[in-house]
């Protein structure tokens, strides 16, 4: 796809996955085969409290990332943090912070020191607000949507994301299916706009926020020329540009035909500063979210 003037590979990725080695219902070989059969390019194996050697399984041509889901304690009587760490070594030491006492920030720092990156998982499901998250640093994303959390009534964390952005924090967002069981397979994914189809390029794109989150709709092109922000995408019945103070609906159901592109001039907003991100929805009610552009 055209990603802000560069032609990039658009790699379909699930970045939060479980198998029978922790609390998932499918064996790791079944998990890998399922995603490969669906055409995924990247799969992160992120079982709780452990790093599993992904080289022991057939990758079916995918890039498989070795990771873990880690659970520091926020406070007594509160849900533990759910942090999804990617690119961890097998000898990573900080796997059970709820027992050894490391804080969320200490876990994020330990992951970075080991060469990995961290995402804040399903904050709404955890009942975490932007106030809980605002002091964390050096995580690469939060989950704006999590399919598994549909079954608990709290799959979306878009408001938390916007509150952090409005407070001046540069936060990217992924969508994941957090697969524990078959009913969550392929419910959402992240499209990584990598310079090439390699693990280093994937990790670099994730660190830089060069990706978008989706339940199905696709962005074909994202550009910013001067102050003109433009997106091209699969057929959508709604296209919103979400801004720091408000938003603009550029395709309105019932008033316009479904659209495949939108453009907005940021010039009137530039003096005040802020961010802008695209949100598109298709006729099935599925949404895709671009990462913010800052101005």
Backbone bond lengths (Angstrom), bond angles and torsions (degrees), N, CA, C in turn:
res aa  C-N    CA-C-N  psi(-1)  N-CA   C-N-CA  omega(-1)  CA-C   N-CA-C  phi
1 X - - - 1.461 - - 1.519 109.45 -
2 X 1.337 115.61 161.79 1.463 121.36 174.07 1.527 107.69 -82.29
3 X 1.301 115.76 108.33 1.462 120.72 -178.88 1.519 108.25 -112.12
4 X 1.333 115.46 95.77 1.462 123.94 179.37 1.530 111.60 49.20
5 X 1.357 113.95 50.99 1.453 120.51 172.85 1.510 115.58 92.02
6 X 1.334 118.09 -4.48 1.464 121.40 177.79 1.526 109.24 -118.03
7 X 1.315 116.29 140.28 1.457 120.33 172.82 1.525 108.48 -80.14
8 X 1.312 116.71 119.05 1.457 122.31 -176.58 1.528 110.82 -121.12
9 X 1.312 115.02 151.70 1.467 119.64 167.69 1.521 108.58 -66.91
10 X 1.323 117.45 139.35 1.465 121.99 177.40 1.528 106.93 -108.60
11 X 1.329 116.19 98.01 1.454 122.35 -170.50 1.524 110.18 -100.35
12 X 1.315 115.63 120.99 1.468 121.15 179.23 1.528 109.63 -77.93
13 X 1.329 116.18 125.68 1.463 120.12 -171.41 1.521 111.51 -136.18
14 X 1.339 115.88 139.45 1.459 119.92 162.59 1.517 107.80 -108.80
15 X 1.333 116.17 124.19 1.457 122.02 -169.95 1.525 112.82 -109.99
16 X 1.340 116.89 15.09 1.472 120.73 -179.81 1.516 106.67 -155.60
17 X 1.345 116.67 104.91 1.463 121.64 -170.61 1.526 110.25 -143.58
18 X 1.340 116.26 143.55 1.461 121.44 178.90 1.519 110.42 -127.65
19 X 1.326 115.27 155.35 1.468 121.02 177.69 1.526 108.45 -139.99
20 X 1.319 116.67 -171.15 1.462 120.97 -176.12 1.529 113.32 -68.81
21 X 1.327 118.07 -6.95 1.460 119.77 176.54 1.526 111.82 -74.43
22 X 1.350 116.52 -14.54 1.477 119.54 166.59 1.517 107.41 -129.33
23 X 1.331 119.43 -107.94 1.464 120.28 -174.78 1.520 113.56 -113.52
24 X 1.339 117.82 19.43 1.455 120.68 175.94 1.515 111.99 -81.65
25 X 1.333 115.97 163.89 1.471 121.13 -177.15 1.534 112.59 -96.86
26 X 1.344 117.98 -15.33 1.459 121.34 -176.66 1.529 109.89 -110.25
27 X 1.326 116.14 144.62 1.458 121.04 175.19 1.529 109.35 -65.66
28 X 1.326 117.56 153.73 1.468 119.12 -177.51 1.521 113.05 -56.05
29 X 1.344 117.52 -38.96 1.465 119.99 179.35 1.527 110.82 -63.30
30 X 1.337 117.45 -37.01 1.470 121.21 178.14 1.521 110.96 -68.55
31 X 1.325 116.61 -39.47 1.464 121.34 178.89 1.524 110.19 -61.23
32 X 1.314 116.21 -49.03 1.461 120.67 -177.39 1.517 111.00 -63.78
33 X 1.309 116.70 -43.30 1.465 120.14 179.60 1.531 111.40 -63.69
34 X 1.331 117.87 -37.85 1.465 121.25 -179.27 1.526 111.16 -63.04
35 X 1.329 116.66 -47.57 1.468 119.23 -178.51 1.525 111.44 -69.08
36 X 1.316 116.81 -38.39 1.462 119.50 177.93 1.527 110.71 -62.83
37 X 1.322 117.11 -40.65 1.466 121.15 -179.59 1.522 112.03 -65.93
38 X 1.332 116.36 -26.66 1.463 121.14 179.79 1.524 111.80 -86.92
39 X 1.333 118.31 -1.99 1.458 121.41 175.81 1.514 115.27 90.63
40 X 1.311 118.05 18.52 1.463 120.19 176.90 1.529 110.05 -70.64
41 X 1.325 114.46 148.73 1.463 121.53 177.00 1.524 112.46 -100.03
42 X 1.337 116.48 -29.17 1.462 122.11 -173.20 1.526 108.67 -136.07
43 X 1.331 116.55 137.13 1.458 121.61 177.96 1.521 108.91 -140.71
44 X 1.321 116.32 127.70 1.464 121.48 176.06 1.519 109.14 -101.86
45 X 1.311 116.73 126.39 1.468 122.82 176.16 1.525 107.26 -95.06
46 X 1.334 116.46 111.18 1.467 120.28 -168.03 1.526 111.08 -131.22
47 X 1.318 116.74 60.23 1.456 119.74 178.61 1.525 111.33 -69.46
48 X 1.330 115.27 157.79 1.459 121.50 -176.66 1.530 111.18 -68.79
49 X 1.340 115.71 134.77 1.472 123.94 167.73 1.520 114.37 63.43
50 X 1.326 118.93 16.10 1.466 118.96 -175.92 1.520 110.39 -154.83
51 X 1.330 114.75 151.59 1.457 121.44 172.76 1.526 107.08 -112.84
52 X 1.310 116.91 119.15 1.457 121.45 -178.49 1.522 110.48 -100.49
53 X 1.292 116.27 141.34 1.468 122.40 -179.28 1.523 109.37 -72.34
54 X 1.318 117.18 104.11 1.463 120.54 -175.35 1.525 112.26 -74.12
55 X 1.336 117.79 -14.31 1.462 119.63 -178.93 1.530 112.01 -72.06
56 X 1.316 118.26 -10.77 1.471 120.69 -179.39 1.525 112.51 -78.16
57 X 1.329 117.55 -11.77 1.461 120.94 -176.83 1.525 110.75 -113.37
58 X 1.301 115.73 153.61 1.466 122.12 173.67 1.524 107.88 -68.14
59 X 1.324 116.99 124.03 1.473 119.53 -177.59 1.525 112.94 -84.97
60 X 1.331 118.09 -3.20 1.473 122.65 178.42 1.534 111.37 50.77
61 X 1.319 117.04 32.22 1.456 121.10 176.56 1.520 114.98 86.45
62 X 1.322 118.07 -1.29 1.468 120.76 178.90 1.529 110.89 -88.57
63 X 1.326 115.71 161.94 1.458 122.11 166.39 1.520 106.43 -86.81
64 X 1.316 117.59 115.41 1.462 120.92 179.56 1.521 108.76 -105.21
65 X 1.318 115.90 126.07 1.462 122.06 -176.88 1.528 109.00 -101.17
66 X 1.296 114.94 132.17 1.467 122.92 179.60 1.529 109.05 -85.00
67 X 1.331 117.74 123.04 1.464 119.55 -177.17 1.509 111.95 -154.72
68 X 1.325 115.89 -166.58 1.465 121.98 179.98 1.519 109.18 -162.42
69 X 1.330 115.54 155.84 1.467 121.29 171.05 1.531 107.37 -102.46
70 X 1.343 115.47 127.06 1.462 122.31 -170.46 1.521 109.71 -120.25
71 X 1.348 116.64 149.98 1.454 120.06 -168.05 1.537 113.45 -133.58
72 X 1.319 117.45 75.62 1.471 118.49 171.08 1.524 110.84 -67.55
73 X 1.308 116.75 157.97 1.465 122.17 177.40 1.517 109.26 -86.85
74 X 1.335 116.62 131.70 1.462 120.89 174.15 1.524 110.18 -81.90
75 X 1.311 116.71 -55.98 1.468 121.91 179.94 1.523 107.45 -164.74
76 X 1.337 117.75 157.18 1.472 119.25 174.93 1.529 111.08 -55.50
77 X 1.306 115.67 143.29 1.472 123.01 179.45 1.529 113.08 69.53
78 X 1.326 117.62 8.18 1.467 120.44 175.21 1.519 109.26 -112.10
79 X 1.320 116.25 158.18 1.462 120.72 173.59 1.528 109.56 -62.33
80 X 1.302 117.12 144.78 1.462 120.30 173.40 1.522 109.34 -66.74
81 X 1.338 115.87 154.38 1.453 120.47 169.37 1.528 109.40 -61.33
82 X 1.321 115.24 146.66 1.460 121.29 169.45 1.521 106.09 -119.02
83 X 1.313 116.41 106.09 1.461 123.04 -178.27 1.524 108.41 -114.66
84 X 1.329 116.08 126.12 1.456 120.92 179.62 1.527 107.69 -100.71
85 X 1.330 115.48 113.28 1.466 121.81 -177.52 1.520 109.66 -104.69
86 X 1.332 116.16 134.02 1.462 122.46 -178.49 1.518 110.55 -115.56
87 X 1.337 115.09 151.56 1.463 122.90 176.35 1.521 112.07 65.35
88 X 1.320 115.11 47.45 1.461 120.57 179.19 1.527 110.96 -93.22
89 X 1.329 117.30 146.12 1.460 120.34 172.94 1.522 110.56 -76.42
90 X 1.322 116.18 159.78 1.463 120.18 -179.31 1.526 112.19 -64.93
91 X 1.328 116.91 -25.86 1.462 119.65 -178.42 1.529 113.02 -96.90
92 X 1.334 117.06 21.60 1.470 120.02 178.15 1.523 109.39 -58.93
93 X 1.337 116.34 131.69 1.463 121.40 -169.13 1.532 114.42 -90.48
94 X 1.330 116.60 -24.77 1.472 119.32 -167.90 1.532 110.56 -97.13
95 X 1.339 116.67 58.97 1.461 120.58 -173.58 1.521 113.72 -91.76
96 X 1.334 117.91 -20.44 1.469 120.87 -176.27 1.532 109.90 -130.60
97 X 1.343 116.54 62.29 1.468 119.19 -176.03 1.522 114.05 -65.00
98 X 1.329 116.77 -21.23 1.470 119.19 176.50 1.527 111.20 -68.61
99 X 1.330 116.80 -16.30 1.466 121.27 174.73 1.529 112.18 -101.48
100 X 1.338 116.04 -38.11 1.468 120.22 -174.23 1.522 113.22 -92.16
101 X 1.351 117.84 -10.15 1.456 121.07 167.41 1.513 117.20 94.72
102 X 1.334 119.60 2.15 1.461 119.66 178.62 1.532 110.89 -66.65
103 X 1.307 116.20 141.16 1.462 121.79 176.73 1.525 109.65 -77.02
104 X 1.335 115.92 169.96 1.459 119.81 176.62 1.520 111.07 -57.90
105 X 1.335 117.68 -43.38 1.462 119.62 -179.80 1.523 111.39 -65.70
106 X 1.311 116.92 -38.67 1.472 119.60 177.68 1.521 111.25 -64.44
107 X 1.330 117.32 -36.19 1.464 120.18 176.52 1.526 110.48 -66.96
108 X 1.324 117.55 -46.15 1.467 121.26 178.29 1.527 110.09 -57.83
109 X 1.319 116.86 -43.42 1.467 120.78 -179.82 1.523 111.30 -66.27
110 X 1.340 116.93 -38.18 1.463 120.43 178.39 1.528 111.02 -66.05
111 X 1.327 116.26 -39.18 1.464 120.65 176.80 1.527 109.66 -61.70
112 X 1.326 117.06 -46.88 1.469 120.98 179.99 1.525 111.07 -61.81
113 X 1.326 117.20 -41.18 1.464 121.07 179.69 1.523 111.65 -63.66
114 X 1.337 116.42 -27.44 1.464 121.51 179.26 1.524 112.38 -88.67
115 X 1.339 117.46 2.31 1.458 121.17 178.70 1.513 114.64 92.99
116 X 1.346 117.25 13.22 1.453 120.71 -177.69 1.510 113.61 -107.45
117 X 1.329 115.14 -178.92 1.454 122.86 177.71 1.530 108.42 -134.77
118 X 1.337 116.03 156.21 1.466 120.72 -171.52 1.524 111.23 -129.20
119 X 1.329 115.49 141.98 1.458 123.32 173.13 1.528 109.14 -120.00
120 X 1.341 116.07 145.84 1.467 121.44 174.51 1.529 107.51 -87.77
121 X 1.324 115.97 115.98 1.464 120.65 -174.39 1.530 111.48 -84.05
122 X 1.331 114.85 142.22 1.467 126.55 171.58 1.542 114.71 24.75
123 X 1.334 118.52 64.61 1.466 119.11 -177.47 1.525 113.78 -59.49
124 X 1.334 118.15 -34.96 1.467 118.52 -179.31 1.522 110.82 -66.96
125 X 1.324 117.02 -40.56 1.466 119.80 177.10 1.528 110.80 -59.77
126 X 1.329 117.05 -36.67 1.467 121.66 178.62 1.527 112.96 -77.43
127 X 1.344 117.13 -4.05 1.464 122.54 -173.50 1.521 111.42 62.11
128 X 1.340 116.52 33.44 1.455 121.94 175.24 1.524 109.08 -92.71
129 X 1.298 116.66 137.22 1.455 122.62 177.20 1.523 109.47 -102.77
130 X 1.322 115.12 174.15 1.462 118.97 175.44 1.526 110.95 -61.70
131 X 1.326 117.41 -29.50 1.470 120.37 177.60 1.526 111.42 -64.55
132 X 1.330 117.47 -33.37 1.463 120.61 177.03 1.522 111.73 -69.90
133 X 1.333 116.39 -33.66 1.465 121.68 -171.13 1.522 112.69 -93.60
134 X 1.323 118.32 -21.76 1.468 122.27 -165.20 1.520 114.86 -58.33
135 X 1.335 118.36 -26.40 1.461 119.73 -177.56 1.525 113.44 -90.97
136 X 1.326 117.18 -5.57 1.465 119.44 176.69 1.524 110.03 -71.93
137 X 1.329 115.89 145.56 1.464 121.09 179.44 1.525 109.23 -132.95
138 X 1.339 113.55 154.24 1.470 122.41 170.40 1.529 114.28 69.32
139 X 1.332 117.88 23.71 1.458 120.15 166.02 1.523 107.47 -95.24
140 X 1.324 117.81 150.56 1.468 118.54 -172.04 1.518 113.05 -90.42
141 X 1.360 118.93 -19.13 1.465 119.32 -177.20 1.516 110.62 -166.04
142 X 1.332 114.56 169.59 1.460 121.34 162.38 1.526 107.44 -124.63
143 X 1.322 116.00 164.46 1.455 120.02 179.77 1.522 109.52 -87.96
144 X 1.331 116.32 114.93 1.458 120.30 177.43 1.524 110.80 -78.11
145 X 1.332 116.20 -26.39 1.473 120.54 178.38 1.523 108.47 -148.27
146 X 1.347 115.47 140.50 1.462 122.38 -179.17 1.534 107.68 -138.60
147 X 1.332 117.27 115.11 1.465 121.45 -174.82 1.526 112.36 -61.45
148 X 1.321 117.41 -44.55 1.465 120.14 -178.28 1.521 111.10 -57.11
149 X 1.333 116.85 -32.73 1.474 120.55 -179.11 1.520 113.17 -73.21
150 X 1.358 117.59 -9.98 1.469 119.88 172.23 1.520 110.67 -56.21
151 X 1.321 117.04 -34.73 1.455 121.29 -173.87 1.525 112.08 -79.48
152 X 1.338 115.31 -4.09 1.466 120.98 176.27 1.533 111.56 -117.98
153 X 1.336 116.44 4.82 1.461 120.97 173.29 1.509 116.24 82.49
154 X 1.352 118.24 7.97 1.468 120.02 -177.70 1.533 110.76 -137.10
155 X 1.317 117.76 63.54 1.469 118.46 -176.07 1.525 114.71 -84.09
156 X 1.354 118.00 -23.86 1.466 121.28 -172.14 1.527 111.72 -103.03
157 X 1.337 115.60 141.16 1.470 121.45 175.84 1.528 110.71 -129.67
158 X 1.335 116.23 34.13 1.461 120.73 -175.21 1.528 112.25 -68.01
159 X 1.326 117.47 -39.13 1.464 118.81 -179.80 1.530 110.78 -64.48
160 X 1.326 116.95 -42.34 1.460 120.54 177.66 1.523 110.41 -58.14
161 X 1.326 115.75 -43.97 1.470 121.21 178.34 1.532 110.98 -58.59
162 X 1.334 117.06 -49.68 1.459 120.17 -178.25 1.523 112.73 -65.60
163 X 1.312 117.04 -34.61 1.470 118.91 177.37 1.528 111.05 -64.44
164 X 1.317 116.98 -39.53 1.467 119.97 176.89 1.524 110.99 -66.70
165 X 1.333 116.49 -42.62 1.461 119.90 178.14 1.525 111.56 -63.01
166 X 1.332 116.74 -43.04 1.469 120.81 -179.67 1.525 111.39 -64.32
167 X 1.329 116.60 -26.61 1.471 120.72 177.90 1.520 112.04 -82.94
168 X 1.326 117.13 3.40 1.452 120.76 175.42 1.517 115.21 95.10
169 X 1.335 117.64 6.50 1.456 119.81 179.16 1.526 109.93 -88.79
170 X 1.309 116.54 134.57 1.464 121.64 -178.88 1.523 108.54 -90.67
171 X 1.326 115.08 94.08 1.458 122.18 -173.32 1.530 109.13 -118.20
172 X 1.322 116.64 129.68 1.461 121.89 173.49 1.525 109.35 -94.27
173 X 1.348 115.86 168.37 1.468 119.45 -178.08 1.522 110.90 -137.54
174 X 1.325 115.15 136.79 1.459 122.45 174.45 1.528 109.24 -110.44
175 X 1.320 116.09 160.02 1.465 122.07 167.66 1.518 107.37 -118.25
176 X 1.318 116.39 141.32 1.468 121.68 -174.84 1.519 108.92 -140.69
177 X 1.333 116.42 162.38 1.462 117.18 171.25 1.534 112.04 -100.17
178 X 1.358 117.34 -14.01 1.477 120.88 176.25 1.525 109.47 51.80
179 X 1.328 115.64 46.76 1.456 120.98 -167.85 1.529 112.52 -62.38
180 X 1.346 114.71 119.55 1.452 122.59 168.75 1.528 110.34 -112.02
181 X 1.344 116.42 -26.28 1.466 122.21 -174.05 1.526 108.48 -148.48
182 X 1.306 116.84 164.46 1.461 121.33 -170.81 1.513 113.19 -58.99
183 X 1.330 117.75 -32.48 1.466 119.69 -175.93 1.526 112.67 -66.49
184 X 1.322 117.64 -15.15 1.469 119.91 179.02 1.525 113.02 -96.33
185 X 1.316 117.49 -8.05 1.459 120.36 -177.37 1.519 111.73 -57.66
186 X 1.339 115.78 131.16 1.466 124.14 168.95 1.525 113.56 66.36
187 X 1.341 118.01 20.97 1.462 119.89 -179.33 1.513 113.62 -76.41
188 X 1.324 117.58 -21.67 1.464 122.21 177.91 1.517 107.68 -165.61
189 X 1.326 115.59 155.96 1.462 119.20 -179.64 1.522 109.35 -156.15
190 X 1.317 114.47 175.56 1.455 122.42 178.46 1.519 108.40 -118.72
191 X 1.328 116.83 134.30 1.459 121.55 176.28 1.527 107.48 -101.40
192 X 1.324 115.75 113.44 1.458 122.06 -176.59 1.526 108.59 -92.36
193 X 1.316 116.29 123.60 1.472 121.82 -178.02 1.522 108.36 -93.50
194 X 1.316 115.59 78.36 1.460 122.20 -172.52 1.523 111.20 -92.38
195 X 1.321 115.51 154.36 1.457 120.08 178.33 1.514 111.78 -72.21
196 X 1.329 116.85 -25.22 1.453 121.40 175.65 1.520 108.54 -157.21
197 X 1.323 115.74 169.36 1.464 121.00 -175.85 1.525 109.85 -92.10
198 X 1.335 115.80 70.11 1.453 122.21 177.37 1.520 108.86 -138.09
199 X 1.339 116.75 158.28 1.458 120.09 178.46 1.527 112.22 -60.92
200 X 1.339 120.81 -46.16 1.475 118.80 177.81 1.526 113.06 -58.58
201 X 1.338 117.40 -39.06 1.465 120.06 179.78 1.524 111.00 -68.54
202 X 1.331 116.90 -37.41 1.470 121.01 177.12 1.522 110.54 -62.96
203 X 1.319 117.26 -47.77 1.468 120.95 -179.59 1.533 111.00 -64.21
204 X 1.308 117.09 -38.86 1.461 120.49 178.30 1.523 110.97 -63.25
205 X 1.338 116.84 -43.74 1.468 120.01 178.98 1.526 111.06 -64.20
206 X 1.325 117.84 -40.09 1.461 120.85 178.15 1.523 110.88 -63.14
207 X 1.323 117.49 -44.70 1.468 121.13 179.35 1.520 111.35 -59.02
208 X 1.328 116.84 -36.02 1.467 121.41 -175.76 1.532 113.13 -89.82
209 X 1.338 118.08 -1.78 1.457 120.25 -178.50 1.509 113.58 75.31
210 X 1.328 117.61 24.26 1.461 121.94 -176.20 1.528 109.34 -92.18
211 X 1.315 115.81 73.43 1.456 122.98 -177.37 1.520 108.42 -166.33
212 X 1.314 116.87 170.31 1.454 120.84 170.32 1.520 109.49 -137.84
213 X 1.330 115.70 159.91 1.464 123.35 -176.52 1.522 108.94 -107.04
214 X 1.331 116.93 143.57 1.466 117.97 -177.46 1.523 112.85 -155.64
215 X 1.338 113.43 153.18 1.462 122.57 167.78 1.529 111.16 -101.40
216 X 1.326 116.92 -0.92 1.461 120.78 -179.30 1.520 114.94 161.94
217 X 1.358 119.48 -48.99 1.457 120.25 178.82 1.527 112.09 -59.31
218 X 1.338 115.51 152.82 1.461 120.49 -175.70 1.525 110.91 -121.99
219 X 1.305 116.15 137.93 1.459 121.88 165.61 1.529 107.75 -89.09
220 X 1.327 115.63 129.51 1.462 120.66 177.37 1.520 111.68 -97.48
221 X 1.335 116.28 -27.08 1.458 120.46 -178.63 1.523 109.05 -155.25
222 X 1.325 116.14 135.88 1.462 123.03 173.16 1.516 107.01 -130.02
223 X 1.325 116.93 121.44 1.463 119.95 -176.47 1.516 110.93 -138.31
224 X 1.318 115.14 154.73 1.458 123.52 171.86 1.518 106.39 -138.09
225 X 1.341 116.13 109.36 1.459 122.51 179.43 1.517 108.17 -117.09
226 X 1.331 115.58 110.04 1.455 119.39 -171.42 1.515 108.77 66.29
227 X 1.326 115.83 -116.71 1.464 120.02 176.00 1.527 111.90 -109.07
228 X 1.348 117.30 6.96 1.467 121.67 -177.55 1.538 109.42 -90.20
229 X 1.321 114.96 111.03 1.458 121.94 177.94 1.521 107.69 -95.50
230 X 1.344 116.89 126.34 1.455 119.81 -174.63 1.528 109.63 -135.81
231 X 1.335 115.59 144.20 1.457 122.03 175.83 1.519 109.26 -133.28
232 X 1.319 116.56 141.14 1.460 123.54 170.05 1.517 106.90 -120.81
233 X 1.336 117.00 140.65 1.452 119.42 -168.56 1.520 111.02 -156.37
234 X 1.326 116.47 169.72 1.460 121.70 173.21 1.533 109.12 -64.88
235 X 1.327 116.57 163.21 1.467 120.57 -171.55 1.530 111.90 -55.52
236 X 1.331 115.24 126.28 1.462 121.62 -176.30 1.522 110.02 -128.21
237 X 1.328 116.62 146.25 1.459 121.50 173.69 1.523 111.13 -96.72
238 X 1.323 116.43 -11.56 1.466 120.04 175.63 1.512 108.89 -145.35
239 X 1.315 115.20 134.11 1.457 121.64 172.70 1.519 107.50 -132.65
240 X 1.311 115.95 116.18 1.465 120.73 179.15 1.509 109.59 -114.29
241 X 1.330 114.76 140.63 1.455 120.66 169.59 1.519 106.06 -103.84
242 X 1.326 116.49 112.87 1.460 122.06 -176.47 1.519 108.09 -91.97
243 X 1.333 115.87 126.60 1.462 122.43 -175.54 1.520 110.28 -119.38
244 X 1.315 116.09 171.64 1.461 120.64 -177.02 1.523 112.44 -58.98
245 X 1.315 117.31 -43.82 1.461 120.67 -174.47 1.517 113.36 -101.25
246 X 1.321 117.58 -20.84 1.470 119.64 -173.61 1.521 108.19 -161.03
247 X 1.324 116.47 -153.58 1.452 120.70 177.25 1.511 110.25 -157.16
248 X 1.324 116.19 165.26 1.457 122.21 177.93 1.525 108.40 -127.15
249 X 1.319 117.57 131.03 1.459 121.98 174.79 1.527 107.55 -99.43
250 X 1.317 116.43 111.62 1.460 121.17 -172.42 1.527 112.48 -98.18
251 X 1.323 118.38 -18.21 1.460 122.93 171.07 1.520 106.54 -127.76
252 X 1.319 117.38 117.96 1.459 121.72 -171.79 1.519 109.70 -113.21
253 X 1.332 119.80 118.04 1.461 121.49 179.14 1.527 111.72 -55.96
254 X 1.343 115.65 135.72 1.454 120.62 177.54 1.514 113.84 88.14
255 X 1.330 117.64 -14.85 1.463 120.52 179.28 1.525 111.97 -113.38
256 X 1.310 117.36 -30.04 1.455 122.55 179.76 1.520 109.24 -129.48
257 X 1.325 115.76 154.81 1.457 119.83 173.01 1.527 109.25 -67.78
258 X 1.335 117.20 154.04 1.459 118.30 175.32 1.527 110.85 -51.26
259 X 1.321 116.34 142.26 1.451 120.82 -173.86 1.511 112.66 -117.38
260 X 1.333 114.32 167.36 1.465 121.05 178.89 1.526 111.94 -130.36
261 X 1.333 117.73 8.70 1.463 119.74 177.06 1.522 109.46 -159.83
262 X 1.310 115.79 158.75 1.465 121.73 176.64 1.517 108.46 -156.27
263 X 1.329 114.77 153.25 1.466 120.71 -178.72 1.511 109.41 -142.89
264 X 1.320 116.04 146.19 1.457 120.21 178.31 1.519 109.02 -147.81
265 X 1.329 115.68 138.44 1.465 121.86 178.73 1.525 109.09 -93.32
266 X 1.315 116.51 116.94 1.464 122.19 -178.09 1.520 113.32 -81.96
267 X 1.323 117.91 -3.34 1.462 120.97 -173.62 1.531 113.39 -52.70
268 X 1.351 120.01 -46.21 1.471 118.63 -178.93 1.526 113.95 -63.34
269 X 1.326 117.16 -18.86 1.460 121.31 -176.36 1.522 112.90 -98.80
270 X 1.326 116.33 -9.62 1.453 119.40 -167.87 1.524 112.83 -64.06
271 X 1.310 117.16 -37.79 1.475 119.99 -177.67 1.528 111.40 -63.32
272 X 1.329 116.17 -36.33 1.466 119.68 -178.90 1.524 111.99 -78.25
273 X 1.340 117.14 -22.96 1.457 120.44 -178.48 1.514 112.16 74.45
274 X 1.307 115.90 172.07 1.458 119.93 178.05 1.510 111.36 140.82
275 X 1.318 115.71 -144.43 1.457 121.33 -178.49 1.520 108.96 -147.00
276 X 1.318 115.46 162.42 1.460 122.11 173.76 1.517 107.71 -142.99
277 X 1.318 116.48 137.43 1.461 121.02 176.23 1.520 108.92 -141.93
278 X 1.322 115.64 148.06 1.451 121.78 -179.97 1.522 111.21 -89.41
279 X 1.335 115.75 144.50 1.459 122.72 170.94 1.525 107.08 -135.79
280 X 1.334 117.38 120.15 1.461 120.79 -179.51 1.527 109.11 -121.73
281 X 1.328 115.89 147.16 1.466 121.04 178.25 1.513 109.96 -132.37
282 X 1.333 116.68 142.90 1.461 121.06 179.83 1.529 110.74 -98.27
283 X 1.322 116.97 -178.95 1.456 121.84 -176.10 1.523 112.84 -66.61
284 X 1.329 117.39 -16.43 1.468 121.63 177.45 1.527 112.09 -89.48
285 X 1.325 116.53 1.62 1.460 120.15 179.28 1.514 113.82 82.73
286 X 1.324 117.96 11.23 1.460 121.68 179.00 1.529 110.15 -87.65
287 X 1.315 116.60 145.97 1.463 121.81 -172.18 1.517 110.94 -121.44
288 X 1.337 115.09 150.75 1.466 122.37 168.09 1.517 108.24 -127.68
289 X 1.330 116.02 145.16 1.459 122.72 -176.11 1.527 109.40 -126.19
290 X 1.322 117.54 123.97 1.461 119.14 171.86 1.513 109.42 -82.98
291 X 1.319 116.61 160.04 1.441 120.15 171.38 1.524 110.22 -76.84
292 X 1.330 117.92 158.01 1.468 120.77 -173.36 1.525 113.11 -70.13
293 X 1.322 113.63 149.96 1.461 123.09 163.23 1.524 106.29 -103.26
294 X 1.321 116.88 133.42 1.454 121.17 -177.12 1.531 109.59 -104.82
295 X 1.333 116.42 141.39 1.471 120.05 -178.02 1.515 109.41 -148.79
